[in-house]
């Protein structure tokens, strides 16, 4: 028999971010590079004139781009997301060729007529007043600069563009299924992010987004009867001329700008004590049941924001808006678009999830195209805890659903590692289970590994150190290591970079002698509950040797278990009646059947 020795090398090219505070106007080049961290900065000034009769608009955009990198930049790229909503686009073809398409998309893009498609057409573009060569390639504008942008240099781009709002299919568009006129997400030419990994000018296939921090100055002119809400702060009362109103918004230190508008919006507000103003926009023609739900929502949204402020970090903006629109629920800068015809529990649950995204994605701003589990998973974790805190009958393990989702994925035979780009999962259902369920379990199980109090400290420090800084996956683990002084790279590597599974079992019990076995490849410390024949119980904790430490525990701590050893034996104090590995079920063991032993 031939013997094959396979060497697996995982190279993590990950840059730890400095904890230096970021100013609204961007990072000083010399200071940021000296500290080993930098990020680009962009300021947008836009004037938009919307025609609500044909859903077309004209735009003028002034963009000031600061190259805080140590690199010379020869090209820049813009996202033109609306171009995805055209027959034959990558989003269209992907939806019609994947085995389990999103039912909201299906073949709908392929059926759009010319007056129903979305587009952004760039008519003119200048760099510091001089025209530059540009080419539209699907949902990306490729720009060949006349003059490279030097490190530390500011460059001004001026653009004229025309656009058409597509029939609402995915997230954005006109006339959604609940009749909201305009759900305007990812609607403007948006500069792509450039960081230490280079450009992130991914085509838009329907997943998530990544953007550059900056300040937005937006003047939106629209029919005077339309109520407008979204990102930013309204600057005075809208001005009216010729049947239209101009709404002037400013949004400091954001990486996106979203708005929605409808002539039948009700606009309610709720002022949080010592906090932001909450805004709620919803259709006046909703059935009474749904109107009642929207009236009930503000006070509990405030409780949710209090929970996130306390358990993650303080919300830094002056307003947050919950807006009926879109095709489900999606997070944006200072706001969310959610469908509004829901039972109250669903309306509150979606609001909790999308509001939580303000912390786990928007303020931390990880690259959710590449690391979707840091976005959806961490949000699912904290929003589930928040919803449980609001319940009168609190669940002992509110994250049990996330564990079921992950275990189903791990045992499915089609799992892909969390390093998979969000666009390149074979199945949509695998993406969802990985991003939402496994991502949530990543955090919840980290609490099992390091202790719940240490996890709570880790989350707060992670937010404090990395908000406004685009953290990468290993940053959460390094934060946990700084809190605990444990070695935790094994946890990140196995759970996030591979599809290795956890499977520990009870091999034998003989009198007071217990032998456990490791069946799966992923290492873990072990919590063990032993019940003696006299009815008494004792909890044991078996540290993982490579972790170089033990979590805080009241259990009896016994000898370390080295990962390469397939079995582990020890003698309990008395004759044993039953043994259970991880009675909390917070360790994501893929086979619980071998976790319990009991004498007949």
N, C-alpha and C positions, 0 to 999 in steps of 0.2 A: 504494500500500500504506500502510495506516495504521500509524503508529509509536506504540508504547506505551512509556512510561517508567515503570517500576515501582520505587518506593522501598521498600526493606525496612529496617525499624527493629527492632532487637532490644534491648529494654529489660531490663536485668538488675537487678532489685531485690534485691540480695544484700547482706547485712550481714556484714562481717568480724567474726569472734568474737575477743574479747579473750583473751589468753593467761593471764589471771589464774586462779589455782587455784580450783576449786569445792570448798566444804566439804560434808561429808555432809549437813548440815542445810539446804543451799540457799544461794543467793547473797544477800548483803546488798543490799537494794534501792538504797540511796544509792550504794554502791560500784559495783554492776553497771551502773546507768544512767550513772554518771559515766564508766565505761569503755566505754560504747556497747554493752554486752551484758547481757542478762538472760535468765533462764529461770525457769519456774514450778517449784514444789516441792510434793510430796504425800507424806504418810505414811499408810500403811494399817495398821490393826489389824483382823484378821478372826478370827472363831470359826466354824468349819465343822463340821457334823455330817452325815456321809455314811452313807446306807443302801445297802449293797452289794447288797441283794436287789432293790430297784427302781430303783437308780441315781439316786435323788433325794437332794438335800441341802438343808439349811437353813443360812442364813448371816446373821451379824451383822457389819456393817462400820462401823468408825469411820474417817473420812478427814479428815485435817487438811490443808487446802489453803492454801498461801502464795502470794499474788499479788505476785510480784516485778516485774511489768510496770508501766509508767507509766500503764496504762489502768484505767478503771473497768469492772468486769465485771458485766453484768446477767443473764447466763444461764450455766449450765454444762451440759456434756454428758457422758454416760457411754456407753461401748461395752458392748453386751450381745451378745457374739459368738455365744453358743449359739443365739440366735434365728434365725440364718441356716439352721439345720438343721431347717426346717419346710417342708412343701409350699407352694409359692407365694411363697416368699421371693425376694429379689433374687438370691441365690446360686443358688437352684434354677432360676429362670427364665433367668438368664444362661447357666447351664450347658446348658440345653436349647435355647437359641437361637443360641449362638455356633457357627460352622461347624466348629471343631475342639475339641470339649469335652475337658477333662481326663478321661481314662478312669476315674480314681479316683472321679469325681463322676458324670458322665453324667446319667442321670435318677434316680439313687438317692434323692435328697432327696424327690422327688415321690412316692415309693413308701413313705415312712416312715409307720408307724402312730402313733397318739397316745402309746403307751408307748415309742416309739423315737425320737421327735423330741427336739431340744434346746430348752431355754428357760431364761430367767432372768426371774423375775417379781418386780418390786419392790413390796413390800407397804406399806412406810412409809419416808419420807425426811424428815429434819429438817435445818434450817440453824440452828446454834447453839441447838438445842432447840425450834425452832418449825417446824411442818410446812410444806413447800413444795410448790407445784404441779408435777407432773411428768407426762409423757406418753411412752409407749413407741411409737416409730416404727420398726418393723423392728428393726434391730440397734443403734439409738441411743435412749437415754433423754434426752429434752429436759426441762430443769429451769428453770423460771422462778423466779428468786430473789425472796425477800421483801424483801431489802435488798441493794443492789449491794455488791460487794466492792471496797473502795478500794485504791489502790496501797499495797503494803507490809502489807496486812491479812492476818491468819490467820483462816480460817473452819473450823468443824468441821461435817461432815456425818455423820449417823448413819443407817444403812439396815438394814432387815430385808428379806431376800429368800429366795425359794425357787427351786430350779433342778433341772433334769433333764439328765443326761448323755446326749447323743445316741448312737445307734449310730455307731461310728467310720466316718466318710466322708472327711473332709479334715482332716488334722493331729491333731485332737482327738477324744475320744470313748471309748466303751466297747467292749471285745471286738474289738480290731483283728484283721486277717486272720491274725496269728500267735498270737492268743489272749491278748494282754495285756489285763488287766481294765480298767484305767483309765489313759488318756493325757490328763492334765488340763492343757491349754494354753488360754489365753484363756477361763478358766472363771468369772471373777468380774466384777462390775460395775467397769469400768476407766475412770477419768476420762480424757477426751480431752485431747490436748495443745493448749495455747494459746501462741502465740509471736508474733513481730513480724509474721507473716503472718495472724494471727487464729486462729480455731478450726480444728482438723483432726478433725472429727467425721464422718469418711467412713463410709458403710455398709460392712458386711463382705460382699464378693463373692468372697472366696477368696484374695486376694493377701496382702500383707505388713502390717506393723503399725508404729505409732508411739506412744510413751508418754512420760509425765512421770517425771523422776527423783525418787526418794524412798526411804524406808526401809519395809520390810515386817515386820510382826509377825503371824504366822499360827499359829493353833492348830487343828489338823486332827484330828477324832475319827472313827475308822474301825474296822471289824472288826479284832480283835486279831491275826488271822492274816495280815493284809496287810503286806507289806514296802513301805515308802514311801521314795522318793528324789526329789530335784529341787533347786530353788533354795534357797539359804540354808544356815544352820548350825543343826543340831539342838541344842536347849537341854536338855541332860541326857537321861536315859532317858525314853521315853514312859511316861505313867501309865496304869494299867489300871483300868477299872471296868465292871461289867455286860457283859463280853464285848467291850468296845471299848477301844482305846488312843487317847490324845490325844498327838499328835506336835506339839511346839512348835518352830517355826522362826523365826529372825530373818535378814533379808537386808538389809544396809545398801547404800545407794547403787545401786539397780537401778531399771529401769523396767518390770519384769514379774516375775511369780512363777508358776512352772510346777512340777507334780509328777506323778508316776506311781506306781501301786500295783498289786501283784499278790500273791496268796498263794504263788506258786511262784517268786518272784524269788530268784536267787542274788545275793548282794552281795559283790563283791570290792573291795579297795582297793589302791592303789599310792601310796606316799609318795615324792614327788619330793624329791631333796636340795635343801634351801634353797628349796623351792617348795610349791605346794599339794598337797593329797591328792586323788588321782584316784579316783573311784568308778565302778563298773561294775555295772549291774543287768540281768540277763537271765534268761530262763525256764529252769528246771531240766529241763523236758521236751524241750528242743531235741535234735535228732539229734546224735550224737557229733561229726560233722564241724563243726557249728556251735558246739558247746560248746568244742571245741578252738580254734576261731577266737577266741572271746571270751576264752579263757585266754591267748592269744597277744597280744591287743590292748593291754593296759596298757603294756608297756614301749615299744612304738612310739608310742603316744599321748603318752607322756612326751617322746620325741624330737621329735614334732611341736610340742608346747608349747615346748620349748627353741628350736626354729627360729623360731616366731612371737615369742617373747620377744626373741630376738636381732635379728630383722629388722624388727619393728614397735615393740614396747615391752613393758614388764613386765606380766604378768597380775596384777591387783591383789587378787584374792580368795583365800580360803584353801582352796577346794575347787572341783572341776569334776566333773560326773557325765555319763557316757555311758549312756543308758537305752534298753533295747529298748522300742519303742512307736511310736505314730503310724502314718504311712502311707508313709514314705520316709526323709526326713531333714529336720529343722527345728531351728533354733537358738533357744535361750531363755537366760534369765539363769542363769549358772553351770552350764548343762546343755544336752544335746541329746536329742531323741527320734529314734531311728533304727530301722528294721526290722532284725531280727537274723539272718534266714535268708539269709545271703549267703556267697559265696565270700570268702576272706580279703582278697583285693585290693580287692573292693568294700566290705567292711566297713571296712577301713582308709581307703579313699579317701573314703567318706562321712563318717567320723569326722574326717578331715583338713579337709574342707570345712566341716562344722558347727562344729568347734573354731575354725577361722579366723574364722568369723562373730563370735566373741567380740570380736575386735578390729575387724574391718570389719563392723559394724553395732552390736553390743551396746554396746561401750565408746565408740565414736564416736557412735552413735545418730543417724545421719542419718535423714531421713524416708523410709523404704523404700517407702511407698505412692506417693510422688511421685518419688523418685530411686532406683528399684530397682536401677539399674546401679551405683550407688555401694556398694550392699550386695552383690548377687550377683556383679557383675563384679570388684570389687576382691578379694572373697573367692576367686573362681575363680582369679584371678591368683596370689595368694600361696599358696593351698593347692596349686596345681599345681607351684609352685616347691618347696614343702615335700616333696611326694611325690617329686619328681625327686631331691631331696637324699637321700632314703632309698633310692633305687634303686642297685644295683650297676652296672648298665649305663645310665648317665645319658644322657638325650636331649640333643642339641645345641640343639634348640629345643622345650622342653617345652610351649610355648604354641601350637604349630602347629595343634592342634585348635580352639582359640579363634579363630585367624585364619581357618580354613576355615569355621567357623560364621558369622563376621561376613561374609566374602566371599560366602557363599551368600545371606545376607540382603540385602547391598548389591546383588546382581545379580538379586534375586527380583522386583523391581517392586512389592513390597508393604511395604517398610521404612517405619517411622514413626520420627520423631526421638526421642532419649532424653529429651526434655522431656515426652513423653506420660505421662499418669498411668497407673500400672500396671493399673488396672481398665479402661482405655479403649483398649487395643490391639484391633484388629479380629480378630486371630487369636492364639490362645495360643502358637503356634509363633513368631510374630513377637516377642511379649513375651519368650519364652525366649531367642531368639537375640540380641535387643537387650540384655536384662538380663545374661545370663551371658557370651555371646561378645563382643559389642561393648564391654561394660563392662570385660572383661578386657583386650581389645585397647587400650582407652583408656589404661590404665596401661602396658602393655607397649610400646606405640608411643610413649608419652611418654618412655620410656627411649631409644628410637631418636632422638627429637628433642633431648633434653637430655644424653644420655649415661647409661649404666647407673649409674655411681657417683653422679651427681647425683640420679637417681631413687631410689636407696637412701636417700640423705640426705633427700630430699623425703618419703618415706613415714614415716621416723622422726620428722621434725619435725612433719608433719601429725598424727600420733598424739599426740605430746607436747603440741602446741598446742591440739588440738581434742577430745581424749578427754573424755567427760562433758559435751560442749557442743553437740551437735546440729549438726555442720557442714553447710554447703550446698555445692552442686556447685562453685562458683567458688573455694571455700576451698582445694581441692587444687591448683588452678592458681596461685593467689596464693602458696601455699607454695612451689611449684616456682619461681616468679619470685623469691621472696626468697632461695632457695638459689642461683640462677644469675644473677640480674640480667638475664635475658632478658625480652622481651615475648612472652607466650604466650596472650593472649586469643583470637587467631585460631584457635588449636588447639581451645580449648574451644568457641568459637562454631560452627565448622564441623563438628566431630566430634560434639558433644553436642546442639547446638540445630538442626541441619539434617540432611538426608540427602545433603549434598554428598559426592562420592566423590573418592578419590585415583586419578589415572591419569596417570602420566608415561610417555613412550615415547622410544625412540631414533629420530629422524627420518632422519638421514643420517650416514654415515661416509665420508669421502673422504680417503684417505691418512692424515694425522694430524689432520684437521679433523673435529670431532664436533659434531653439532647435536641437541639434545634438544627435546622438546615437552611442554607441559602440556596434557592433554586434559580431565581432570576439573577441577571447580571448586575443590577443596580444595587449598590451598598446602601445601608441605612442603619442608624442606631435602633435599638429595639426596646419598646415598652412591653413588659410581660406581667400578667396578673396570674398568680397562683392561688388556688383554693385548696386548703388542706383537708384531709379526711375528718378532722375535728370541727370543720365548718369555718375556721378562721381563714383570712385572706392576707396575702402579702404581694405588694407590687415590687417588681425588679426593673432596673434600668441597666441595659447592656450598651455601653458606649461603643461607638464606631472608632476603631483605632486611628484611622486616617483623618478623623475630624479634630483630633488633638484637644479634646475638651468635652465636658459634659454639660447638658442643659440644666438649669435649675429644676430640681425635682425632690419630692418627699419620698420617692421610692428608694429601695435598697440598691445602691450602686455596686455592681460586681465587675469582674474583669472585662477589659476591652475585647472586642471581636475584630480580628484582622480580616479584611475582605477576602483575601485569597483562600482562607480556610473555609471549606464548604460546610463544616459542622461546628457546633459549639455546645459544650456540655458543662453542667454545673450541678452541684448538690444543694437542694433546698433544705430548710431546717427540719421539716417533718414530712411524713408520708403525704403524697400528693393525690388529690382527687380530680382536679381539673386544671388546665393551663390554657390561657388565651394570649395570643400575640396581638397587641394594640387593640385593647377594648374600646378605645375612643374612635377607632376607624378613621383617624386622621392621617394614617400612612396609607398611600394608594397601592396597597397590595392587590395584585391582579387575580389572586385566587384565595379568597377568604376561607374556603373549605378546609384547607390544611392549617388554619390559624388557631383552631380550637381542638383540644383533647379533653375527653371526659371519661372517667371510669363508669362502667355500666352499674 
